[in-house]
């Protein structure tokens, strides 16, 4: 059995009861996402609360809201937040982003969205819900982000590279424009399987584009990967 918790420098995330355990995608997005000077941050599909906790560590002034539809994930996220140094600034809510209508908009939205589309789904029902696009379509996510995002805010996601074009097209229809992106490769010789993208409501004529390689030819983490996650991983 895998370890039921993951210890970071400033907090510990238990993930044995939530739909999706702590993974590289979530850590990368939590460390990379554009937060600007956000005072209100929304973590969509918070799961264990990982990204909400990372956002709270990165931005000491922000109030963070994590939402999810999975009961077990909400329960575990509440426990993880309560035992962290950031409990006073993070609120975990049982909400569906499609119907979530808070009194104030968000300066930053972060989401590691469901994207599992293969015919054979994971055997665990909660994991299926967390990863199957049938539970929350990209279009629904984008429309919701457009409604919930403040005019000067940033919408951050990590998605499979094969979905990049269609996802950007959906964002353009909701007047969300690419601000920056980063392609994630496990090694320099492999194709990027993930891309992290920041969108904003303002047109960016020259969005930045980077590549992050996780491991070198000797299977050691790269300096860029270590630098990005230095404040979180116990390396």
Backbone as CSV, one residue per row, in Angstrom:
resi,resn,N_x,N_y,N_z,CA_x,CA_y,CA_z,C_x,C_y,C_z
1,UNK,0.848,-1.201,0.000,0.000,0.000,0.000,0.881,1.248,0.000
2,UNK,0.536,2.235,-0.804,1.315,3.462,-0.861,1.144,4.256,0.426
3,UNK,2.067,5.177,0.634,2.022,5.984,1.844,0.717,6.783,1.879
4,UNK,-0.012,6.768,3.009,-1.299,7.478,3.074,-1.162,8.992,3.205
5,UNK,0.060,9.480,3.338,0.256,10.926,3.446,1.512,11.330,2.702
6,UNK,1.603,12.621,2.410,2.770,13.188,1.736,3.199,14.409,2.534
7,UNK,4.427,14.392,2.997,4.914,15.472,3.843,5.680,16.513,3.017
8,UNK,5.237,17.761,3.126,5.924,18.877,2.488,6.661,19.681,3.563
9,UNK,7.357,20.726,3.161,8.160,21.481,4.120,7.319,22.133,5.210
10,UNK,6.150,22.655,4.849,5.369,23.418,5.815,4.008,22.817,6.133
11,UNK,3.671,21.698,5.509,2.382,21.055,5.791,2.441,19.596,5.350
12,UNK,1.500,18.819,5.835,1.387,17.413,5.466,0.012,17.171,4.848
13,UNK,-0.013,16.426,3.756,-1.264,16.141,3.053,-1.570,14.641,3.152
14,UNK,-2.636,14.318,3.867,-3.146,12.953,3.891,-4.062,12.785,2.688
15,UNK,-3.909,11.668,1.973,-4.677,11.497,0.736,-5.214,10.083,0.563
16,UNK,-5.334,9.341,1.650,-5.789,7.954,1.561,-7.298,7.819,1.373
17,UNK,-8.055,8.878,1.629,-9.506,8.801,1.488,-10.056,9.641,0.332
18,UNK,-9.249,10.478,-0.253,-9.755,11.355,-1.313,-9.675,10.662,-2.672
19,UNK,-10.418,11.202,-3.649,-10.543,10.566,-4.953,-9.216,10.491,-5.693
20,UNK,-8.392,11.530,-5.591,-7.111,11.549,-6.288,-5.993,11.855,-5.297
21,UNK,-4.962,11.001,-5.249,-3.852,11.235,-4.328,-2.949,12.362,-4.812
22,UNK,-2.045,12.775,-3.950,-1.048,13.777,-4.327,-0.237,13.247,-5.509
23,UNK,-0.075,14.061,-6.526,0.684,13.658,-7.709,1.516,14.801,-8.241
24,UNK,2.380,14.477,-9.167,3.290,15.478,-9.737,2.536,16.615,-10.410
25,UNK,1.452,16.297,-11.132,0.699,17.349,-11.822,0.238,18.438,-10.867
26,UNK,-0.352,18.028,-9.749,-0.861,18.999,-8.783,0.239,19.831,-8.165
27,UNK,1.360,19.192,-7.831,2.477,19.924,-7.225,3.053,20.931,-8.217
28,UNK,3.231,20.505,-9.452,3.768,21.414,-10.464,2.862,22.627,-10.658
29,UNK,1.564,22.375,-10.798,0.636,23.488,-11.013,0.593,24.402,-9.802
30,UNK,0.574,23.821,-8.607,0.542,24.633,-7.395,1.748,25.534,-7.267
31,UNK,2.898,25.057,-7.730,4.131,25.852,-7.646,4.251,26.855,-8.781
32,UNK,3.668,26.538,-9.939,3.852,27.353,-11.149,2.751,28.377,-11.366
33,UNK,1.567,28.131,-10.919,0.394,28.961,-11.229,0.647,30.440,-10.968
34,UNK,0.107,31.270,-11.849,0.201,32.725,-11.704,-0.809,33.189,-10.666
35,UNK,-0.294,33.741,-9.588,-1.161,34.247,-8.529,-1.192,35.767,-8.474
36,UNK,-0.172,36.405,-9.054,-0.107,37.858,-9.016,-0.200,38.359,-7.583
37,UNK,-0.996,39.375,-7.391,-1.254,39.897,-6.045,-2.656,39.504,-5.584
38,UNK,-3.025,38.300,-5.899,-4.381,37.821,-5.632,-4.741,37.915,-4.158
39,UNK,-5.922,38.424,-3.910,-6.459,38.454,-2.551,-7.464,37.320,-2.330
40,UNK,-8.049,36.822,-3.430,-8.975,35.688,-3.360,-8.578,34.667,-4.420
41,UNK,-8.367,33.423,-3.978,-7.914,32.349,-4.860,-8.890,31.183,-4.755
42,UNK,-9.263,30.615,-5.896,-10.168,29.470,-5.936,-9.433,28.249,-6.468
43,UNK,-9.509,27.141,-5.722,-8.963,25.856,-6.149,-10.140,24.962,-6.516
44,UNK,-10.309,24.704,-7.803,-11.438,23.923,-8.302,-11.085,22.441,-8.305
45,UNK,-11.910,21.616,-7.652,-11.604,20.197,-7.522,-10.451,20.001,-6.571
46,UNK,-10.588,20.539,-5.373,-9.460,20.639,-4.443,-8.924,19.290,-3.983
47,UNK,-9.750,18.236,-4.011,-9.260,16.919,-3.613,-8.773,16.912,-2.181
48,UNK,-7.500,16.612,-1.993,-6.889,16.581,-0.655,-6.631,17.965,-0.083
49,UNK,-6.804,19.002,-0.911,-6.497,20.366,-0.485,-5.084,20.784,-0.822
50,UNK,-4.358,19.953,-1.567,-2.948,20.214,-1.880,-2.717,21.590,-2.485
51,UNK,-3.395,21.891,-3.589,-3.133,23.148,-4.288,-3.576,24.343,-3.456
52,UNK,-4.673,24.200,-2.723,-5.109,25.279,-1.830,-4.033,25.583,-0.792
53,UNK,-3.427,24.546,-0.246,-2.359,24.724,0.746,-1.121,25.360,0.121
54,UNK,-0.772,24.936,-1.078,0.379,25.522,-1.765,0.142,27.000,-2.065
55,UNK,-1.078,27.324,-2.493,-1.414,28.720,-2.783,-1.318,29.574,-1.525
56,UNK,-1.770,29.027,-0.398,-1.700,29.766,0.860,-0.262,30.005,1.275
57,UNK,0.611,29.025,1.041,2.029,29.201,1.372,2.677,30.239,0.472
58,UNK,2.331,30.234,-0.803,2.942,31.162,-1.749,2.454,32.598,-1.567
59,UNK,1.199,32.769,-1.189,0.615,34.105,-1.062,0.109,34.282,0.362
60,UNK,0.863,35.007,1.163,0.563,35.123,2.587,-0.607,36.047,2.892
61,UNK,-1.102,36.774,1.878,-2.199,37.722,2.102,-3.544,37.213,1.599
62,UNK,-3.527,36.146,0.806,-4.742,35.717,0.119,-5.641,34.843,0.985
63,UNK,-6.934,34.946,0.705,-7.924,34.011,1.235,-8.185,32.984,0.142
64,UNK,-8.141,31.708,0.504,-8.271,30.643,-0.481,-9.532,29.843,-0.222
65,UNK,-10.246,29.527,-1.306,-11.427,28.678,-1.231,-11.156,27.438,-2.082
66,UNK,-11.318,26.257,-1.492,-11.204,25.004,-2.233,-12.570,24.359,-2.331
67,UNK,-12.976,23.975,-3.535,-14.290,23.348,-3.708,-14.146,21.972,-4.347
68,UNK,-15.079,21.091,-4.015,-15.081,19.739,-4.577,-16.493,19.172,-4.420
69,UNK,-16.795,18.126,-5.197,-18.106,17.486,-5.105,-18.028,16.136,-4.403
70,UNK,-16.818,15.681,-4.107,-16.634,14.371,-3.484,-16.605,14.501,-1.965
71,UNK,-17.516,13.813,-1.288,-17.644,13.929,0.166,-16.365,13.540,0.902
72,UNK,-15.758,12.412,0.506,-14.556,11.939,1.190,-13.401,12.915,1.000
73,UNK,-13.292,13.478,-0.201,-12.223,14.451,-0.463,-12.410,15.699,0.380
74,UNK,-13.643,16.178,0.470,-13.927,17.359,1.283,-13.540,17.109,2.734
75,UNK,-13.926,15.956,3.252,-13.609,15.618,4.638,-12.108,15.594,4.879
76,UNK,-11.368,14.991,3.954,-9.922,14.907,4.145,-9.253,16.265,3.935
77,UNK,-9.730,17.041,2.975,-9.170,18.376,2.764,-9.360,19.249,3.995
78,UNK,-10.538,19.168,4.615,-10.803,19.944,5.835,-9.795,19.552,6.925
79,UNK,-9.533,18.265,7.081,-8.576,17.809,8.078,-7.160,18.300,7.758
80,UNK,-6.770,18.216,6.491,-5.433,18.674,6.101,-5.249,20.166,6.338
81,UNK,-6.269,20.937,5.996,-6.202,22.386,6.198,-6.179,22.722,7.682
82,UNK,-7.002,22.041,8.460,-7.101,22.323,9.889,-5.784,22.090,10.621
83,UNK,-4.993,21.145,10.152,-3.721,20.834,10.806,-2.544,21.603,10.215
84,UNK,-2.825,22.501,9.271,-1.761,23.276,8.623,-1.611,24.650,9.268
85,UNK,-0.507,25.352,8.958,-0.332,26.718,9.474,-1.251,27.737,8.800
86,UNK,-1.989,27.312,7.770,-2.779,28.247,6.966,-4.281,28.086,7.180
87,UNK,-4.675,27.414,8.240,-6.083,27.084,8.442,-6.989,28.311,8.510
88,UNK,-6.465,29.442,8.970,-7.271,30.648,9.099,-7.582,31.317,7.776
89,UNK,-6.903,30.909,6.704,-7.087,31.578,5.406,-7.648,30.668,4.325
90,UNK,-7.924,29.406,4.655,-8.438,28.467,3.657,-9.816,27.962,4.079
91,UNK,-10.754,28.025,3.145,-12.106,27.510,3.376,-12.380,26.405,2.371
92,UNK,-12.804,25.252,2.855,-13.128,24.118,1.995,-14.643,23.965,1.939
93,UNK,-15.185,23.949,0.712,-16.643,23.912,0.537,-17.060,22.765,-0.372
94,UNK,-18.186,22.154,-0.045,-18.784,21.145,-0.905,-19.621,21.873,-1.952
95,UNK,-19.010,22.149,-3.095,-19.671,22.926,-4.142,-19.294,22.375,-5.513
96,UNK,-20.209,22.481,-6.446,-19.970,22.162,-7.847,-19.654,23.485,-8.553
97,UNK,-18.508,23.555,-9.226,-18.102,24.819,-9.848,-19.152,25.321,-10.831
98,UNK,-19.934,24.416,-11.400,-20.933,24.811,-12.396,-22.081,25.610,-11.795
99,UNK,-22.302,25.444,-10.497,-23.394,26.170,-9.835,-22.891,27.078,-8.718
100,UNK,-21.592,27.121,-8.522,-20.993,27.911,-7.443,-21.082,29.397,-7.784
101,UNK,-21.713,30.173,-6.919,-21.870,31.601,-7.151,-21.565,32.366,-5.855
102,UNK,-20.300,32.611,-5.572,-19.915,33.329,-4.353,-20.254,34.808,-4.461
103,UNK,-20.174,35.497,-3.356,-20.512,36.921,-3.341,-19.425,37.773,-3.987
104,UNK,-18.195,37.255,-4.064,-17.084,37.986,-4.666,-16.379,37.120,-5.700
105,UNK,-15.843,37.760,-6.733,-15.084,37.049,-7.753,-13.673,36.731,-7.242
106,UNK,-12.937,35.933,-8.014,-11.606,35.494,-7.606,-10.518,36.124,-8.481
107,UNK,-9.415,36.471,-7.841,-8.274,37.057,-8.545,-7.425,35.982,-9.220
108,UNK,-7.525,34.754,-8.746,-6.810,33.631,-9.355,-7.644,32.373,-9.175
109,UNK,-7.714,31.582,-10.236,-8.381,30.281,-10.201,-7.362,29.237,-10.637
110,UNK,-7.288,28.144,-9.896,-6.350,27.066,-10.210,-7.133,25.777,-10.312
111,UNK,-6.835,24.974,-11.326,-7.540,23.708,-11.473,-6.660,22.666,-12.150
112,UNK,-6.543,21.510,-11.504,-5.972,20.310,-12.121,-7.179,19.480,-12.536
113,UNK,-7.710,19.724,-13.742,-9.054,19.234,-14.085,-9.090,17.750,-14.434
114,UNK,-10.290,17.166,-14.402,-10.438,15.778,-14.843,-10.171,15.680,-16.339
115,UNK,-9.442,14.644,-16.746,-9.145,14.548,-18.175,-9.061,13.105,-18.657
116,UNK,-9.392,12.139,-17.812,-9.246,10.735,-18.191,-10.277,10.378,-19.248
117,UNK,-9.849,10.071,-20.464,-10.792,9.832,-21.556,-10.665,8.448,-22.186
118,UNK,-9.693,7.632,-21.748,-9.555,6.296,-22.305,-10.806,5.451,-22.020
119,UNK,-10.994,4.412,-22.800,-12.178,3.572,-22.647,-12.167,2.832,-21.312
120,UNK,-11.001,2.414,-20.858,-10.906,1.693,-19.596,-10.658,2.694,-18.478
121,UNK,-11.646,2.871,-17.619,-11.555,3.840,-16.541,-10.950,3.204,-15.299
122,UNK,-10.382,4.000,-14.387,-9.858,3.454,-13.142,-10.949,2.707,-12.389
123,UNK,-10.609,1.645,-11.660,-11.626,0.813,-11.022,-12.355,1.477,-9.866
124,UNK,-11.720,2.393,-9.176,-12.353,3.033,-8.040,-13.327,4.106,-8.511
125,UNK,-14.553,4.079,-8.022,-15.591,5.004,-8.490,-15.223,6.458,-8.236
126,UNK,-14.686,6.765,-7.042,-14.298,8.136,-6.747,-13.211,8.616,-7.673
127,UNK,-12.259,7.739,-7.976,-11.182,8.099,-8.897,-11.729,8.339,-10.294
128,UNK,-12.725,7.546,-10.678,-13.365,7.741,-11.979,-13.992,9.128,-12.068
129,UNK,-14.739,9.491,-11.039,-15.387,10.796,-11.017,-14.353,11.906,-11.088
130,UNK,-13.233,11.735,-10.379,-12.205,12.770,-10.332,-11.511,12.943,-11.673
131,UNK,-11.384,11.861,-12.470,-10.588,11.930,-13.678,-11.382,11.844,-14.967
132,UNK,-12.627,11.417,-14.913,-13.406,11.231,-16.123,-14.021,12.548,-16.578
133,UNK,-13.764,12.919,-17.829,-14.277,14.193,-18.326,-15.793,14.248,-18.350
134,UNK,-16.459,13.090,-18.221,-17.929,13.097,-18.182,-18.441,13.788,-16.929
135,UNK,-17.625,13.813,-15.853,-18.080,14.429,-14.609,-17.983,15.949,-14.660
136,UNK,-17.038,16.467,-15.393,-16.897,17.911,-15.577,-16.192,18.140,-16.902
137,UNK,-16.949,18.526,-17.901,-16.364,18.753,-19.209,-15.488,19.993,-19.228
138,UNK,-14.512,20.013,-20.119,-13.648,21.179,-20.252,-14.463,22.432,-20.535
139,UNK,-15.488,22.302,-21.373,-16.314,23.455,-21.694,-17.001,24.031,-20.475
140,UNK,-17.517,23.146,-19.615,-18.172,23.593,-18.384,-17.176,24.256,-17.443
141,UNK,-15.983,23.687,-17.367,-14.950,24.282,-16.519,-14.591,25.679,-17.005
142,UNK,-14.375,25.825,-18.297,-13.987,27.120,-18.866,-15.088,28.160,-18.667
143,UNK,-16.329,27.776,-18.934,-17.444,28.704,-18.746,-17.548,29.157,-17.298
144,UNK,-17.356,28.222,-16.376,-17.426,28.555,-14.953,-16.284,29.472,-14.548
145,UNK,-15.095,29.184,-15.050,-13.941,30.029,-14.731,-14.152,31.447,-15.235
146,UNK,-14.730,31.580,-16.416,-14.984,32.906,-16.975,-15.947,33.702,-16.102
147,UNK,-16.940,33.018,-15.540,-17.925,33.673,-14.678,-17.319,34.063,-13.332
148,UNK,-16.458,33.211,-12.790,-15.941,33.399,-11.438,-14.672,34.243,-11.365
149,UNK,-14.030,34.495,-12.504,-12.747,35.199,-12.522,-12.932,36.706,-12.604
150,UNK,-12.205,37.427,-11.766,-12.203,38.890,-11.815,-11.546,39.365,-13.108
151,UNK,-11.820,40.602,-13.485,-11.333,41.125,-14.767,-9.820,41.079,-14.904
152,UNK,-9.108,41.301,-13.813,-7.646,41.300,-13.851,-7.053,39.988,-13.331
153,UNK,-7.892,38.951,-13.222,-7.452,37.699,-12.622,-6.780,36.748,-13.595
154,UNK,-6.306,35.613,-13.060,-5.620,34.595,-13.839,-6.269,33.225,-13.606
155,UNK,-6.438,32.472,-14.688,-7.002,31.124,-14.656,-5.896,30.151,-15.048
156,UNK,-5.544,29.231,-14.136,-4.401,28.336,-14.332,-4.837,26.886,-14.381
157,UNK,-4.361,26.143,-15.388,-4.698,24.725,-15.505,-3.473,23.922,-15.926
158,UNK,-3.528,22.615,-15.700,-2.584,21.676,-16.293,-3.408,20.622,-17.013
159,UNK,-3.105,20.396,-18.298,-3.900,19.480,-19.120,-2.962,18.652,-19.999
160,UNK,-3.457,17.546,-20.561,-2.647,16.796,-21.536,-2.368,17.653,-22.761
161,UNK,-1.194,17.514,-23.331,-0.841,18.336,-24.496,-1.781,18.085,-25.672
162,UNK,-2.306,16.857,-25.795,-3.193,16.583,-26.933,-4.520,17.326,-26.822
163,UNK,-4.812,17.830,-25.626,-6.053,18.590,-25.439,-5.821,20.096,-25.522
164,UNK,-4.578,20.506,-25.730,-4.242,21.928,-25.656,-5.035,22.778,-26.649
165,UNK,-5.054,22.402,-27.901,-5.715,23.215,-28.924,-7.202,23.376,-28.651
166,UNK,-7.857,22.259,-28.324,-9.298,22.332,-28.077,-9.598,23.137,-26.821
167,UNK,-8.746,23.002,-25.797,-8.974,23.746,-24.562,-8.797,25.245,-24.793
168,UNK,-7.769,25.620,-25.537,-7.551,27.041,-25.843,-8.706,27.597,-26.667
169,UNK,-9.232,26.794,-27.594,-10.373,27.240,-28.398,-11.588,27.509,-27.523
170,UNK,-11.825,26.627,-26.553,-12.928,26.837,-25.617,-12.731,28.124,-24.820
171,UNK,-11.489,28.349,-24.400,-11.204,29.572,-23.638,-11.413,30.819,-24.489
172,UNK,-11.011,30.768,-25.737,-11.194,31.919,-26.620,-12.683,32.256,-26.772
173,UNK,-13.525,31.238,-26.832,-14.966,31.469,-26.947,-15.526,32.130,-25.696
174,UNK,-14.834,31.929,-24.564,-15.256,32.576,-23.311,-14.412,33.814,-23.011
175,UNK,-13.669,34.268,-24.009,-12.832,35.469,-23.899,-11.786,35.342,-22.794
176,UNK,-11.169,34.180,-22.775,-10.022,33.942,-21.905,-8.830,33.685,-22.818
177,UNK,-7.749,34.417,-22.608,-6.628,34.413,-23.545,-5.350,33.897,-22.888
178,UNK,-4.561,33.171,-23.674,-3.313,32.611,-23.157,-2.380,33.727,-22.719
179,UNK,-1.886,33.609,-21.509,-0.964,34.581,-20.932,0.446,33.994,-20.847
180,UNK,0.535,32.724,-20.472,1.811,32.008,-20.419,1.532,30.517,-20.449
181,UNK,2.537,29.750,-20.866,2.378,28.302,-20.854,3.723,27.621,-20.642
182,UNK,3.664,26.401,-20.136,4.870,25.636,-19.856,4.606,24.168,-20.177
183,UNK,5.404,23.620,-21.098,5.279,22.221,-21.474,6.126,21.367,-20.539
184,UNK,5.540,20.287,-20.029,6.218,19.434,-19.055,6.652,18.133,-19.726
185,UNK,7.964,17.852,-19.658,8.528,16.632,-20.231,9.193,15.836,-19.113
186,UNK,8.994,14.525,-19.090,9.650,13.716,-18.062,11.155,13.658,-18.286
187,UNK,11.586,13.552,-19.559,13.001,13.626,-19.929,13.115,14.460,-21.191
188,UNK,14.317,14.899,-21.489,14.509,15.803,-22.617,14.165,15.127,-23.943
189,UNK,14.303,13.805,-24.026,14.064,13.109,-25.283,12.607,12.719,-25.497
190,UNK,11.792,12.819,-24.481,10.390,12.445,-24.602,9.525,13.653,-24.944
191,UNK,8.430,13.395,-25.611,7.493,14.467,-25.919,6.811,14.940,-24.632
192,UNK,6.416,16.191,-24.628,5.678,16.721,-23.482,4.307,16.067,-23.416
193,UNK,3.948,15.559,-22.233,2.637,14.948,-22.037,1.654,15.898,-21.353
194,UNK,2.181,16.927,-20.719,1.354,17.899,-20.013,1.765,19.314,-20.419
195,UNK,0.815,20.224,-20.324,1.117,21.642,-20.508,0.355,22.429,-19.444
196,UNK,1.060,23.336,-18.789,0.447,24.252,-17.831,0.194,25.567,-18.551
197,UNK,-1.002,26.091,-18.394,-1.386,27.326,-19.103,-2.048,28.296,-18.141
198,UNK,-1.667,29.559,-18.256,-2.343,30.644,-17.539,-3.127,31.474,-18.542
199,UNK,-4.405,31.680,-18.254,-5.270,32.507,-19.089,-5.662,33.768,-18.320
200,UNK,-5.976,34.823,-19.053,-6.508,36.039,-18.452,-7.584,36.601,-19.366
201,UNK,-8.326,37.581,-18.872,-9.372,38.198,-19.676,-8.838,39.300,-20.585
202,UNK,-7.565,39.595,-20.437,-6.918,40.598,-21.286,-6.127,39.898,-22.386
203,UNK,-6.237,40.392,-23.603,-5.493,39.805,-24.720,-3.996,39.999,-24.504
204,UNK,-3.244,38.918,-24.633,-1.788,38.983,-24.521,-1.210,38.720,-25.908
205,UNK,-0.551,39.707,-26.480,-0.058,39.588,-27.854,1.186,38.718,-27.967
206,UNK,1.906,38.533,-26.866,3.129,37.738,-26.914,3.253,36.870,-25.658
207,UNK,2.393,35.853,-25.540,2.438,35.003,-24.349,3.755,34.242,-24.262
208,UNK,4.241,34.060,-23.058,5.505,33.346,-22.863,5.281,31.849,-23.002
209,UNK,6.327,31.134,-23.388,6.248,29.688,-23.550,7.568,29.069,-23.113
210,UNK,7.494,28.114,-22.182,8.685,27.463,-21.656,8.521,25.952,-21.688
211,UNK,9.638,25.251,-21.476,9.635,23.801,-21.354,10.291,23.445,-20.034
212,UNK,9.635,22.576,-19.263,10.188,22.094,-18.005,10.468,20.607,-18.141
213,UNK,11.738,20.234,-18.016,12.146,18.828,-18.048,12.351,18.377,-16.609
214,UNK,11.753,17.242,-16.237,11.779,16.802,-14.845,13.027,16.009,-14.482
215,UNK,13.530,15.175,-15.398,14.676,14.317,-15.087,15.752,14.436,-16.162
216,UNK,17.016,14.367,-15.734,18.120,14.412,-16.694,18.449,13.004,-17.183
217,UNK,19.520,12.871,-17.963,19.857,11.572,-18.552,20.245,10.536,-17.514
218,UNK,20.590,10.978,-16.304,20.945,10.062,-15.214,19.785,9.826,-14.257
219,UNK,18.568,10.205,-14.696,17.335,10.036,-13.906,17.333,10.855,-12.624
220,UNK,18.103,11.908,-12.606,18.088,12.831,-11.471,17.209,14.027,-11.823
221,UNK,16.558,14.585,-10.800,15.710,15.748,-11.057,16.556,16.895,-11.603
222,UNK,15.998,17.645,-12.533,16.731,18.757,-13.120,16.760,19.953,-12.167
223,UNK,17.686,20.845,-12.417,17.789,22.045,-11.587,16.522,22.881,-11.685
224,UNK,15.922,22.953,-12.872,14.704,23.748,-13.060,13.536,23.170,-12.253
225,UNK,13.427,21.863,-12.242,12.375,21.201,-11.473,12.594,21.418,-9.981
226,UNK,13.840,21.264,-9.551,14.165,21.467,-8.139,13.900,22.907,-7.715
227,UNK,14.263,23.855,-8.577,14.056,25.270,-8.248,12.578,25.600,-8.128
228,UNK,11.758,25.060,-9.034,10.327,25.359,-9.027,9.655,24.863,-7.755
229,UNK,10.075,23.704,-7.267,9.409,23.076,-6.131,10.200,23.165,-4.833
230,UNK,11.239,23.971,-4.824,12.155,24.029,-3.682,11.454,24.375,-2.362
231,UNK,10.456,25.249,-2.402,9.785,25.682,-1.179,8.772,24.671,-0.656
232,UNK,8.616,23.564,-1.384,7.597,22.582,-1.001,8.161,21.198,-0.715
233,UNK,8.889,20.626,-1.671,9.418,19.283,-1.477,10.510,19.253,-0.414
234,UNK,10.591,18.149,0.322,11.648,17.953,1.315,12.888,17.347,0.638
235,UNK,13.479,18.111,-0.284,14.669,17.656,-0.985,15.894,18.287,-0.367
